[in-house]
Amino acid sequence: LWTWGGEGVTYDNCEFDGTKHDDCYPVWVKLTANATFNNCTVKSSKGRAFLLCGDNDFNMFPEHNVTLNNVAITVVGDSKEKAAFEIHTEADADNITGIISLNKVSFDTDKFTGLWREINNNDNLSCPPTDFYRIVVDGTIVQTGR
């Protein structure tokens, strides 16, 4: 799923199955100012679940807010070194920001490096992590963002 939702989209009680495609994210939030997922399940292969990643067009919305409420993420097969919610900022303009709210998200802790990760993956994984977004996990701010 690519959200392509413009100002906002909401998904309720949805199932996203990415097990047939090894190297793709079942959910890619793109070109959406506000995306909300309520009571959804995500099945993934290779440790990929949610991706928030931009390109030049993505910058038309300087604020991106994503909310996951009661989302269950499972991985089938071998896992890669990914977080359950990946944020890639390599193509984001300097004014990009937003809030990622992760509420009651369950995931295979042995299959992911963690619940979330924000990274500038421009050339390789040795780039330092970024902190464009405020991250809120179950009501607690764990990253303040810009």
Rosetta constraint file for C-alpha pairs under 8 A:
AtomPair CA 1 CA 16 HARMONIC 7.66 0.50
AtomPair CA 1 CA 26 HARMONIC 5.97 0.50
AtomPair CA 1 CA 27 HARMONIC 4.82 0.50
AtomPair CA 1 CA 28 HARMONIC 5.95 0.50
AtomPair CA 2 CA 27 HARMONIC 6.24 0.50
AtomPair CA 2 CA 28 HARMONIC 4.80 0.50
AtomPair CA 2 CA 29 HARMONIC 5.82 0.50
AtomPair CA 2 CA 30 HARMONIC 6.24 0.50
AtomPair CA 3 CA 9 HARMONIC 7.35 0.50
AtomPair CA 3 CA 27 HARMONIC 7.78 0.50
AtomPair CA 3 CA 28 HARMONIC 6.53 0.50
AtomPair CA 3 CA 29 HARMONIC 5.19 0.50
AtomPair CA 3 CA 30 HARMONIC 5.76 0.50
AtomPair CA 3 CA 31 HARMONIC 7.18 0.50
AtomPair CA 3 CA 32 HARMONIC 6.62 0.50
AtomPair CA 3 CA 35 HARMONIC 7.69 0.50
AtomPair CA 4 CA 29 HARMONIC 7.26 0.50
AtomPair CA 4 CA 30 HARMONIC 5.51 0.50
AtomPair CA 4 CA 31 HARMONIC 4.96 0.50
AtomPair CA 4 CA 32 HARMONIC 5.71 0.50
AtomPair CA 5 CA 9 HARMONIC 5.44 0.50
AtomPair CA 5 CA 30 HARMONIC 7.74 0.50
AtomPair CA 5 CA 31 HARMONIC 6.36 0.50
AtomPair CA 5 CA 32 HARMONIC 4.80 0.50
AtomPair CA 5 CA 33 HARMONIC 7.62 0.50
AtomPair CA 5 CA 35 HARMONIC 7.68 0.50
AtomPair CA 6 CA 31 HARMONIC 5.86 0.50
AtomPair CA 6 CA 32 HARMONIC 4.60 0.50
AtomPair CA 6 CA 33 HARMONIC 6.15 0.50
AtomPair CA 7 CA 32 HARMONIC 5.82 0.50
AtomPair CA 7 CA 33 HARMONIC 4.91 0.50
AtomPair CA 7 CA 34 HARMONIC 6.15 0.50
AtomPair CA 8 CA 32 HARMONIC 5.97 0.50
AtomPair CA 8 CA 33 HARMONIC 5.71 0.50
AtomPair CA 8 CA 34 HARMONIC 4.40 0.50
AtomPair CA 8 CA 35 HARMONIC 5.62 0.50
AtomPair CA 9 CA 32 HARMONIC 7.50 0.50
AtomPair CA 9 CA 34 HARMONIC 6.40 0.50
AtomPair CA 9 CA 35 HARMONIC 4.97 0.50
AtomPair CA 9 CA 36 HARMONIC 6.41 0.50
AtomPair CA 10 CA 35 HARMONIC 5.82 0.50
AtomPair CA 10 CA 36 HARMONIC 4.65 0.50
AtomPair CA 10 CA 37 HARMONIC 5.93 0.50
AtomPair CA 10 CA 38 HARMONIC 7.69 0.50
AtomPair CA 11 CA 36 HARMONIC 6.20 0.50
AtomPair CA 11 CA 37 HARMONIC 4.83 0.50
AtomPair CA 11 CA 38 HARMONIC 6.16 0.50
AtomPair CA 11 CA 40 HARMONIC 7.71 0.50
AtomPair CA 12 CA 37 HARMONIC 6.08 0.50
AtomPair CA 12 CA 38 HARMONIC 4.77 0.50
AtomPair CA 12 CA 39 HARMONIC 6.07 0.50
AtomPair CA 12 CA 40 HARMONIC 6.54 0.50
AtomPair CA 13 CA 38 HARMONIC 6.19 0.50
AtomPair CA 13 CA 39 HARMONIC 4.85 0.50
AtomPair CA 13 CA 40 HARMONIC 4.86 0.50
AtomPair CA 13 CA 41 HARMONIC 7.77 0.50
AtomPair CA 14 CA 38 HARMONIC 7.95 0.50
AtomPair CA 14 CA 39 HARMONIC 7.12 0.50
AtomPair CA 14 CA 40 HARMONIC 4.70 0.50
AtomPair CA 14 CA 41 HARMONIC 6.44 0.50
AtomPair CA 15 CA 40 HARMONIC 5.72 0.50
AtomPair CA 15 CA 41 HARMONIC 4.85 0.50
AtomPair CA 15 CA 42 HARMONIC 5.94 0.50
AtomPair CA 15 CA 43 HARMONIC 7.93 0.50
AtomPair CA 16 CA 26 HARMONIC 5.90 0.50
AtomPair CA 16 CA 27 HARMONIC 7.20 0.50
AtomPair CA 16 CA 40 HARMONIC 7.79 0.50
AtomPair CA 16 CA 41 HARMONIC 6.24 0.50
AtomPair CA 16 CA 42 HARMONIC 4.76 0.50
AtomPair CA 16 CA 43 HARMONIC 6.25 0.50
AtomPair CA 17 CA 26 HARMONIC 6.13 0.50
AtomPair CA 17 CA 42 HARMONIC 5.94 0.50
AtomPair CA 17 CA 43 HARMONIC 4.75 0.50
AtomPair CA 17 CA 44 HARMONIC 6.40 0.50
AtomPair CA 18 CA 22 HARMONIC 7.59 0.50
AtomPair CA 18 CA 24 HARMONIC 7.04 0.50
AtomPair CA 18 CA 25 HARMONIC 6.63 0.50
AtomPair CA 18 CA 26 HARMONIC 4.64 0.50
AtomPair CA 18 CA 42 HARMONIC 7.60 0.50
AtomPair CA 18 CA 43 HARMONIC 5.76 0.50
AtomPair CA 18 CA 44 HARMONIC 4.82 0.50
AtomPair CA 18 CA 45 HARMONIC 6.40 0.50
AtomPair CA 18 CA 49 HARMONIC 7.97 0.50
AtomPair CA 19 CA 43 HARMONIC 6.23 0.50
AtomPair CA 19 CA 44 HARMONIC 5.04 0.50
AtomPair CA 19 CA 45 HARMONIC 4.83 0.50
AtomPair CA 19 CA 76 HARMONIC 6.65 0.50
AtomPair CA 20 CA 45 HARMONIC 7.59 0.50
AtomPair CA 21 CA 45 HARMONIC 7.11 0.50
AtomPair CA 22 CA 45 HARMONIC 5.41 0.50
AtomPair CA 22 CA 46 HARMONIC 5.96 0.50
AtomPair CA 23 CA 45 HARMONIC 7.58 0.50
AtomPair CA 23 CA 46 HARMONIC 6.92 0.50
AtomPair CA 23 CA 48 HARMONIC 7.61 0.50
AtomPair CA 24 CA 48 HARMONIC 6.89 0.50
AtomPair CA 25 CA 44 HARMONIC 7.33 0.50
AtomPair CA 25 CA 48 HARMONIC 5.20 0.50
AtomPair CA 25 CA 49 HARMONIC 5.20 0.50
AtomPair CA 25 CA 50 HARMONIC 6.09 0.50
AtomPair CA 25 CA 51 HARMONIC 6.52 0.50
AtomPair CA 26 CA 42 HARMONIC 7.01 0.50
AtomPair CA 26 CA 43 HARMONIC 7.47 0.50
AtomPair CA 26 CA 44 HARMONIC 6.61 0.50
AtomPair CA 26 CA 48 HARMONIC 7.37 0.50
AtomPair CA 26 CA 49 HARMONIC 5.64 0.50
AtomPair CA 26 CA 50 HARMONIC 6.70 0.50
AtomPair CA 27 CA 49 HARMONIC 6.28 0.50
AtomPair CA 27 CA 50 HARMONIC 4.93 0.50
AtomPair CA 27 CA 51 HARMONIC 6.34 0.50
AtomPair CA 28 CA 50 HARMONIC 5.91 0.50
AtomPair CA 28 CA 51 HARMONIC 4.74 0.50
AtomPair CA 28 CA 52 HARMONIC 5.97 0.50
AtomPair CA 28 CA 53 HARMONIC 7.44 0.50
AtomPair CA 29 CA 35 HARMONIC 7.35 0.50
AtomPair CA 29 CA 50 HARMONIC 7.57 0.50
AtomPair CA 29 CA 51 HARMONIC 6.14 0.50
AtomPair CA 29 CA 52 HARMONIC 4.94 0.50
AtomPair CA 29 CA 53 HARMONIC 6.95 0.50
AtomPair CA 30 CA 52 HARMONIC 6.49 0.50
AtomPair CA 30 CA 53 HARMONIC 6.44 0.50
AtomPair CA 30 CA 54 HARMONIC 6.38 0.50
AtomPair CA 30 CA 58 HARMONIC 6.61 0.50
AtomPair CA 31 CA 54 HARMONIC 7.61 0.50
AtomPair CA 31 CA 57 HARMONIC 7.18 0.50
AtomPair CA 31 CA 58 HARMONIC 5.01 0.50
AtomPair CA 31 CA 60 HARMONIC 7.80 0.50
AtomPair CA 31 CA 61 HARMONIC 7.21 0.50
AtomPair CA 32 CA 58 HARMONIC 7.91 0.50
AtomPair CA 32 CA 61 HARMONIC 7.30 0.50
AtomPair CA 32 CA 64 HARMONIC 6.71 0.50
AtomPair CA 33 CA 61 HARMONIC 5.85 0.50
AtomPair CA 33 CA 62 HARMONIC 7.97 0.50
AtomPair CA 33 CA 63 HARMONIC 6.12 0.50
AtomPair CA 33 CA 64 HARMONIC 4.58 0.50
AtomPair CA 33 CA 65 HARMONIC 6.09 0.50
AtomPair CA 34 CA 64 HARMONIC 5.91 0.50
AtomPair CA 34 CA 65 HARMONIC 4.74 0.50
AtomPair CA 34 CA 66 HARMONIC 5.77 0.50
AtomPair CA 35 CA 65 HARMONIC 6.40 0.50
AtomPair CA 35 CA 66 HARMONIC 4.80 0.50
AtomPair CA 35 CA 67 HARMONIC 6.35 0.50
AtomPair CA 36 CA 66 HARMONIC 5.77 0.50
AtomPair CA 36 CA 67 HARMONIC 4.66 0.50
AtomPair CA 36 CA 68 HARMONIC 5.98 0.50
AtomPair CA 36 CA 69 HARMONIC 7.76 0.50
AtomPair CA 37 CA 67 HARMONIC 6.21 0.50
AtomPair CA 37 CA 68 HARMONIC 4.88 0.50
AtomPair CA 37 CA 69 HARMONIC 6.11 0.50
AtomPair CA 37 CA 71 HARMONIC 7.37 0.50
AtomPair CA 38 CA 68 HARMONIC 6.22 0.50
AtomPair CA 38 CA 69 HARMONIC 4.80 0.50
AtomPair CA 38 CA 70 HARMONIC 6.11 0.50
AtomPair CA 38 CA 71 HARMONIC 6.71 0.50
AtomPair CA 39 CA 69 HARMONIC 6.19 0.50
AtomPair CA 39 CA 70 HARMONIC 4.86 0.50
AtomPair CA 39 CA 71 HARMONIC 5.34 0.50
AtomPair CA 39 CA 72 HARMONIC 7.86 0.50
AtomPair CA 40 CA 70 HARMONIC 6.92 0.50
AtomPair CA 40 CA 71 HARMONIC 4.88 0.50
AtomPair CA 40 CA 72 HARMONIC 6.52 0.50
AtomPair CA 41 CA 71 HARMONIC 5.65 0.50
AtomPair CA 41 CA 72 HARMONIC 4.77 0.50
AtomPair CA 41 CA 73 HARMONIC 5.88 0.50
AtomPair CA 42 CA 49 HARMONIC 6.61 0.50
AtomPair CA 42 CA 71 HARMONIC 7.60 0.50
AtomPair CA 42 CA 72 HARMONIC 6.24 0.50
AtomPair CA 42 CA 73 HARMONIC 4.73 0.50
AtomPair CA 42 CA 74 HARMONIC 6.35 0.50
AtomPair CA 43 CA 49 HARMONIC 7.30 0.50
AtomPair CA 43 CA 73 HARMONIC 5.96 0.50
AtomPair CA 43 CA 74 HARMONIC 4.99 0.50
AtomPair CA 43 CA 75 HARMONIC 5.80 0.50
AtomPair CA 43 CA 76 HARMONIC 7.16 0.50
AtomPair CA 44 CA 48 HARMONIC 5.70 0.50
AtomPair CA 44 CA 49 HARMONIC 5.70 0.50
AtomPair CA 44 CA 73 HARMONIC 7.47 0.50
AtomPair CA 44 CA 74 HARMONIC 6.13 0.50
AtomPair CA 44 CA 75 HARMONIC 4.65 0.50
AtomPair CA 44 CA 76 HARMONIC 6.06 0.50
AtomPair CA 45 CA 75 HARMONIC 5.32 0.50
AtomPair CA 45 CA 76 HARMONIC 5.00 0.50
AtomPair CA 45 CA 77 HARMONIC 5.80 0.50
AtomPair CA 45 CA 78 HARMONIC 7.00 0.50
AtomPair CA 45 CA 79 HARMONIC 6.94 0.50
AtomPair CA 46 CA 75 HARMONIC 6.91 0.50
AtomPair CA 46 CA 76 HARMONIC 7.23 0.50
AtomPair CA 46 CA 77 HARMONIC 6.32 0.50
AtomPair CA 46 CA 78 HARMONIC 5.20 0.50
AtomPair CA 46 CA 79 HARMONIC 4.00 0.50
AtomPair CA 46 CA 80 HARMONIC 5.19 0.50
AtomPair CA 47 CA 75 HARMONIC 5.93 0.50
AtomPair CA 47 CA 78 HARMONIC 7.38 0.50
AtomPair CA 47 CA 79 HARMONIC 4.44 0.50
AtomPair CA 47 CA 80 HARMONIC 5.17 0.50
AtomPair CA 47 CA 81 HARMONIC 6.99 0.50
AtomPair CA 47 CA 82 HARMONIC 5.86 0.50
AtomPair CA 47 CA 83 HARMONIC 7.47 0.50
AtomPair CA 47 CA 84 HARMONIC 7.29 0.50
AtomPair CA 47 CA 111 HARMONIC 6.13 0.50
AtomPair CA 47 CA 112 HARMONIC 6.05 0.50
AtomPair CA 48 CA 75 HARMONIC 7.82 0.50
AtomPair CA 48 CA 79 HARMONIC 7.99 0.50
AtomPair CA 48 CA 80 HARMONIC 7.65 0.50
AtomPair CA 48 CA 82 HARMONIC 6.47 0.50
AtomPair CA 48 CA 83 HARMONIC 7.52 0.50
AtomPair CA 48 CA 84 HARMONIC 6.64 0.50
AtomPair CA 49 CA 73 HARMONIC 7.07 0.50
AtomPair CA 49 CA 84 HARMONIC 5.58 0.50
AtomPair CA 49 CA 85 HARMONIC 6.54 0.50
AtomPair CA 49 CA 86 HARMONIC 7.98 0.50
AtomPair CA 50 CA 84 HARMONIC 6.29 0.50
AtomPair CA 50 CA 85 HARMONIC 4.77 0.50
AtomPair CA 50 CA 86 HARMONIC 6.07 0.50
AtomPair CA 51 CA 85 HARMONIC 6.01 0.50
AtomPair CA 51 CA 86 HARMONIC 4.82 0.50
AtomPair CA 51 CA 87 HARMONIC 5.92 0.50
AtomPair CA 51 CA 88 HARMONIC 7.55 0.50
AtomPair CA 52 CA 85 HARMONIC 7.75 0.50
AtomPair CA 52 CA 86 HARMONIC 6.24 0.50
AtomPair CA 52 CA 87 HARMONIC 4.77 0.50
AtomPair CA 52 CA 88 HARMONIC 6.25 0.50
AtomPair CA 53 CA 87 HARMONIC 5.99 0.50
AtomPair CA 53 CA 88 HARMONIC 4.86 0.50
AtomPair CA 53 CA 89 HARMONIC 6.38 0.50
AtomPair CA 53 CA 91 HARMONIC 7.67 0.50
AtomPair CA 54 CA 58 HARMONIC 4.92 0.50
AtomPair CA 54 CA 59 HARMONIC 7.19 0.50
AtomPair CA 54 CA 88 HARMONIC 7.23 0.50
AtomPair CA 54 CA 89 HARMONIC 6.78 0.50
AtomPair CA 54 CA 90 HARMONIC 7.73 0.50
AtomPair CA 54 CA 91 HARMONIC 5.54 0.50
AtomPair CA 54 CA 92 HARMONIC 5.88 0.50
AtomPair CA 55 CA 59 HARMONIC 6.96 0.50
AtomPair CA 55 CA 91 HARMONIC 4.88 0.50
AtomPair CA 55 CA 92 HARMONIC 6.47 0.50
AtomPair CA 56 CA 60 HARMONIC 7.90 0.50
AtomPair CA 56 CA 91 HARMONIC 6.58 0.50
AtomPair CA 56 CA 92 HARMONIC 7.22 0.50
AtomPair CA 56 CA 93 HARMONIC 7.94 0.50
AtomPair CA 58 CA 92 HARMONIC 7.43 0.50
AtomPair CA 59 CA 92 HARMONIC 6.33 0.50
AtomPair CA 59 CA 93 HARMONIC 6.23 0.50
AtomPair CA 59 CA 96 HARMONIC 6.98 0.50
AtomPair CA 61 CA 96 HARMONIC 7.82 0.50
AtomPair CA 62 CA 95 HARMONIC 6.06 0.50
AtomPair CA 62 CA 96 HARMONIC 4.63 0.50
AtomPair CA 62 CA 97 HARMONIC 6.32 0.50
AtomPair CA 62 CA 98 HARMONIC 7.97 0.50
AtomPair CA 63 CA 96 HARMONIC 5.80 0.50
AtomPair CA 63 CA 97 HARMONIC 4.94 0.50
AtomPair CA 63 CA 98 HARMONIC 4.75 0.50
AtomPair CA 64 CA 96 HARMONIC 7.66 0.50
AtomPair CA 64 CA 97 HARMONIC 6.37 0.50
AtomPair CA 64 CA 98 HARMONIC 4.61 0.50
AtomPair CA 64 CA 99 HARMONIC 6.76 0.50
AtomPair CA 65 CA 98 HARMONIC 5.05 0.50
AtomPair CA 65 CA 99 HARMONIC 4.73 0.50
AtomPair CA 65 CA 100 HARMONIC 5.69 0.50
AtomPair CA 65 CA 101 HARMONIC 7.88 0.50
AtomPair CA 66 CA 99 HARMONIC 6.48 0.50
AtomPair CA 66 CA 100 HARMONIC 4.87 0.50
AtomPair CA 66 CA 101 HARMONIC 6.26 0.50
AtomPair CA 67 CA 100 HARMONIC 5.89 0.50
AtomPair CA 67 CA 101 HARMONIC 4.61 0.50
AtomPair CA 67 CA 102 HARMONIC 6.02 0.50
AtomPair CA 67 CA 103 HARMONIC 7.65 0.50
AtomPair CA 68 CA 101 HARMONIC 6.20 0.50
AtomPair CA 68 CA 102 HARMONIC 4.98 0.50
AtomPair CA 68 CA 103 HARMONIC 5.88 0.50
AtomPair CA 68 CA 104 HARMONIC 7.93 0.50
AtomPair CA 68 CA 105 HARMONIC 7.04 0.50
AtomPair CA 69 CA 102 HARMONIC 6.52 0.50
AtomPair CA 69 CA 103 HARMONIC 4.83 0.50
AtomPair CA 69 CA 104 HARMONIC 6.02 0.50
AtomPair CA 69 CA 105 HARMONIC 6.75 0.50
AtomPair CA 70 CA 103 HARMONIC 6.17 0.50
AtomPair CA 70 CA 104 HARMONIC 4.72 0.50
AtomPair CA 70 CA 105 HARMONIC 5.40 0.50
AtomPair CA 70 CA 106 HARMONIC 7.62 0.50
AtomPair CA 71 CA 103 HARMONIC 7.91 0.50
AtomPair CA 71 CA 104 HARMONIC 6.70 0.50
AtomPair CA 71 CA 105 HARMONIC 4.79 0.50
AtomPair CA 71 CA 106 HARMONIC 6.35 0.50
AtomPair CA 72 CA 105 HARMONIC 5.82 0.50
AtomPair CA 72 CA 106 HARMONIC 4.77 0.50
AtomPair CA 72 CA 107 HARMONIC 6.01 0.50
AtomPair CA 73 CA 84 HARMONIC 7.49 0.50
AtomPair CA 73 CA 105 HARMONIC 7.56 0.50
AtomPair CA 73 CA 106 HARMONIC 6.05 0.50
AtomPair CA 73 CA 107 HARMONIC 4.65 0.50
AtomPair CA 73 CA 108 HARMONIC 6.94 0.50
AtomPair CA 74 CA 107 HARMONIC 5.87 0.50
AtomPair CA 74 CA 108 HARMONIC 5.84 0.50
AtomPair CA 75 CA 79 HARMONIC 7.32 0.50
AtomPair CA 75 CA 108 HARMONIC 6.87 0.50
AtomPair CA 75 CA 111 HARMONIC 6.83 0.50
AtomPair CA 79 CA 111 HARMONIC 5.55 0.50
AtomPair CA 79 CA 112 HARMONIC 7.22 0.50
AtomPair CA 80 CA 111 HARMONIC 7.68 0.50
AtomPair CA 80 CA 112 HARMONIC 7.53 0.50
AtomPair CA 81 CA 112 HARMONIC 6.39 0.50
AtomPair CA 81 CA 113 HARMONIC 6.02 0.50
AtomPair CA 82 CA 86 HARMONIC 7.06 0.50
AtomPair CA 82 CA 112 HARMONIC 5.50 0.50
AtomPair CA 82 CA 113 HARMONIC 5.65 0.50
AtomPair CA 82 CA 114 HARMONIC 7.63 0.50
AtomPair CA 82 CA 117 HARMONIC 7.92 0.50
AtomPair CA 83 CA 112 HARMONIC 5.05 0.50
AtomPair CA 83 CA 113 HARMONIC 5.03 0.50
AtomPair CA 83 CA 114 HARMONIC 4.84 0.50
AtomPair CA 83 CA 115 HARMONIC 5.44 0.50
AtomPair CA 83 CA 116 HARMONIC 5.04 0.50
AtomPair CA 83 CA 117 HARMONIC 5.73 0.50
AtomPair CA 84 CA 107 HARMONIC 7.03 0.50
AtomPair CA 84 CA 112 HARMONIC 6.12 0.50
AtomPair CA 84 CA 113 HARMONIC 7.80 0.50
AtomPair CA 84 CA 114 HARMONIC 6.44 0.50
AtomPair CA 84 CA 115 HARMONIC 4.95 0.50
AtomPair CA 84 CA 116 HARMONIC 5.75 0.50
AtomPair CA 85 CA 115 HARMONIC 6.07 0.50
AtomPair CA 85 CA 116 HARMONIC 4.54 0.50
AtomPair CA 85 CA 117 HARMONIC 6.54 0.50
AtomPair CA 86 CA 116 HARMONIC 5.83 0.50
AtomPair CA 86 CA 117 HARMONIC 5.27 0.50
AtomPair CA 86 CA 118 HARMONIC 6.24 0.50
AtomPair CA 86 CA 119 HARMONIC 7.80 0.50
AtomPair CA 87 CA 116 HARMONIC 7.62 0.50
AtomPair CA 87 CA 117 HARMONIC 6.08 0.50
AtomPair CA 87 CA 118 HARMONIC 4.55 0.50
AtomPair CA 87 CA 119 HARMONIC 6.16 0.50
AtomPair CA 88 CA 118 HARMONIC 6.00 0.50
AtomPair CA 88 CA 119 HARMONIC 5.12 0.50
AtomPair CA 88 CA 120 HARMONIC 5.64 0.50
AtomPair CA 88 CA 121 HARMONIC 6.51 0.50
AtomPair CA 89 CA 118 HARMONIC 7.29 0.50
AtomPair CA 89 CA 119 HARMONIC 6.18 0.50
AtomPair CA 89 CA 120 HARMONIC 5.06 0.50
AtomPair CA 89 CA 121 HARMONIC 7.39 0.50
AtomPair CA 89 CA 130 HARMONIC 7.18 0.50
AtomPair CA 89 CA 132 HARMONIC 7.74 0.50
AtomPair CA 90 CA 119 HARMONIC 7.62 0.50
AtomPair CA 90 CA 120 HARMONIC 4.61 0.50
AtomPair CA 90 CA 121 HARMONIC 5.76 0.50
AtomPair CA 90 CA 122 HARMONIC 5.19 0.50
AtomPair CA 91 CA 122 HARMONIC 7.91 0.50
AtomPair CA 92 CA 96 HARMONIC 6.16 0.50
AtomPair CA 96 CA 132 HARMONIC 6.71 0.50
AtomPair CA 97 CA 132 HARMONIC 5.20 0.50
AtomPair CA 97 CA 133 HARMONIC 5.18 0.50
AtomPair CA 97 CA 134 HARMONIC 7.73 0.50
AtomPair CA 97 CA 145 HARMONIC 7.26 0.50
AtomPair CA 97 CA 146 HARMONIC 6.63 0.50
AtomPair CA 98 CA 132 HARMONIC 7.37 0.50
AtomPair CA 98 CA 133 HARMONIC 5.02 0.50
AtomPair CA 98 CA 134 HARMONIC 6.20 0.50
AtomPair CA 98 CA 145 HARMONIC 7.81 0.50
AtomPair CA 99 CA 133 HARMONIC 5.62 0.50
AtomPair CA 99 CA 134 HARMONIC 4.71 0.50
AtomPair CA 99 CA 135 HARMONIC 5.90 0.50
AtomPair CA 99 CA 136 HARMONIC 7.34 0.50
AtomPair CA 100 CA 133 HARMONIC 6.84 0.50
AtomPair CA 100 CA 134 HARMONIC 6.19 0.50
AtomPair CA 100 CA 135 HARMONIC 4.88 0.50
AtomPair CA 100 CA 136 HARMONIC 6.15 0.50
AtomPair CA 101 CA 135 HARMONIC 6.07 0.50
AtomPair CA 101 CA 136 HARMONIC 4.71 0.50
AtomPair CA 101 CA 137 HARMONIC 5.98 0.50
AtomPair CA 101 CA 138 HARMONIC 7.55 0.50
AtomPair CA 101 CA 139 HARMONIC 7.87 0.50
AtomPair CA 102 CA 135 HARMONIC 7.75 0.50
AtomPair CA 102 CA 136 HARMONIC 6.15 0.50
AtomPair CA 102 CA 137 HARMONIC 4.83 0.50
AtomPair CA 102 CA 138 HARMONIC 6.17 0.50
AtomPair CA 103 CA 137 HARMONIC 5.84 0.50
AtomPair CA 103 CA 138 HARMONIC 4.51 0.50
AtomPair CA 103 CA 139 HARMONIC 7.28 0.50
AtomPair CA 104 CA 138 HARMONIC 6.34 0.50
AtomPair CA 107 CA 112 HARMONIC 7.94 0.50
AtomPair CA 107 CA 115 HARMONIC 7.53 0.50
AtomPair CA 108 CA 112 HARMONIC 6.57 0.50
AtomPair CA 109 CA 113 HARMONIC 7.33 0.50
AtomPair CA 109 CA 114 HARMONIC 6.73 0.50
AtomPair CA 118 CA 129 HARMONIC 5.91 0.50
AtomPair CA 118 CA 130 HARMONIC 5.76 0.50
AtomPair CA 118 CA 131 HARMONIC 6.65 0.50
AtomPair CA 119 CA 127 HARMONIC 7.59 0.50
AtomPair CA 119 CA 128 HARMONIC 7.01 0.50
AtomPair CA 119 CA 129 HARMONIC 4.42 0.50
AtomPair CA 119 CA 130 HARMONIC 5.40 0.50
AtomPair CA 120 CA 125 HARMONIC 7.84 0.50
AtomPair CA 120 CA 127 HARMONIC 6.01 0.50
AtomPair CA 120 CA 128 HARMONIC 6.70 0.50
AtomPair CA 120 CA 129 HARMONIC 5.89 0.50
AtomPair CA 120 CA 130 HARMONIC 6.14 0.50
AtomPair CA 121 CA 125 HARMONIC 5.66 0.50
AtomPair CA 121 CA 126 HARMONIC 7.97 0.50
AtomPair CA 121 CA 127 HARMONIC 6.35 0.50
AtomPair CA 122 CA 127 HARMONIC 7.36 0.50
AtomPair CA 123 CA 127 HARMONIC 7.46 0.50
AtomPair CA 131 CA 143 HARMONIC 7.31 0.50
AtomPair CA 131 CA 144 HARMONIC 7.67 0.50
AtomPair CA 131 CA 145 HARMONIC 5.05 0.50
AtomPair CA 131 CA 146 HARMONIC 6.77 0.50
AtomPair CA 132 CA 145 HARMONIC 4.88 0.50
AtomPair CA 132 CA 146 HARMONIC 5.36 0.50
AtomPair CA 133 CA 143 HARMONIC 7.38 0.50
AtomPair CA 133 CA 144 HARMONIC 7.09 0.50
AtomPair CA 133 CA 145 HARMONIC 4.27 0.50
AtomPair CA 133 CA 146 HARMONIC 6.54 0.50
AtomPair CA 134 CA 141 HARMONIC 7.21 0.50
AtomPair CA 134 CA 142 HARMONIC 7.69 0.50
AtomPair CA 134 CA 143 HARMONIC 5.26 0.50
AtomPair CA 134 CA 144 HARMONIC 4.64 0.50
AtomPair CA 134 CA 145 HARMONIC 4.13 0.50
AtomPair CA 134 CA 146 HARMONIC 7.30 0.50
AtomPair CA 135 CA 141 HARMONIC 5.87 0.50
AtomPair CA 135 CA 142 HARMONIC 5.63 0.50
AtomPair CA 135 CA 143 HARMONIC 4.95 0.50
AtomPair CA 135 CA 144 HARMONIC 6.67 0.50
AtomPair CA 135 CA 145 HARMONIC 7.27 0.50
AtomPair CA 136 CA 140 HARMONIC 5.26 0.50
AtomPair CA 136 CA 141 HARMONIC 4.34 0.50
AtomPair CA 136 CA 142 HARMONIC 5.80 0.50
AtomPair CA 136 CA 143 HARMONIC 7.17 0.50
AtomPair CA 137 CA 141 HARMONIC 6.43 0.50
AtomPair CA 137 CA 142 HARMONIC 6.73 0.50
